[in-house]
Amino acid sequence: MKFFIDTANLDEIREANDMGILDGVTTNPSLMAKEGITGADRILKHYVDICNIVDGDVSAEVIATDYAGMIKEGENLASLHPNIVVKIPMIKDGIKAIRYFTDKGIKTNCTLVFSAGQAILAAKAGATYLSPFVGRLDDVSTNGIDLIAQIRLIYDNYMFDTQILAASVRHTMHIIQCAEVGADVMTGPLSSIKGLLNHPLTDIGLQKFLADYAKGNK
Ligand code: E4P
């Protein structure tokens, strides 16, 4: 399973990348705003800064919601760097735009996916990535991981190439469950990735090894 980090914070992206386990980055307009990145020029530069840190796919989301607007914006985003993936919302014009970019060989990430039906449409349009939002489904008392498993079954039935990018991952258990049900990619915050490191027996064991070494090497 590929690990993407879901942030526009350059320090966090560097930290995850320095661990040697980072395969890409996802952003969205809310994450850009959280970092205080506003205005078209600054936003475009920020995407390039991210691409210069990570050797992997970087999702950049369009703001337009009409077909012509999404094409114009997506082409501009794709021209910034070869690793840019144009992130497009799951709406009718979005599906049409995904088909356009697929036919042009430009990678896409279909975002704001909450159902298996939406997943089928995005795959039919040739989306590179599909982003079902696990955490936001959990937020409304619906099991987000179950949706990942359902889409996995459907995509395997028909050998769709679209990669399932489990999004809105919030914590370590989401990551483990995504791996169990066969998500191709997960994107989550740095805290969820670093949380995988933790086990008290590791800490206790390491302390004991170091103490025993110190005793024998005074
Ligand atoms: C996915 O690409 C989204 O940007 C993101 O994962 C949403 O996460 P949230 O539901 O924690 O905001």
Residues whose N, C-alpha, C, O or C-beta is under 5 A from the ligand:
A	BS01	E4P	D6 T26 T27 N28 S131 G135 R136 A167 S168 V169 T187
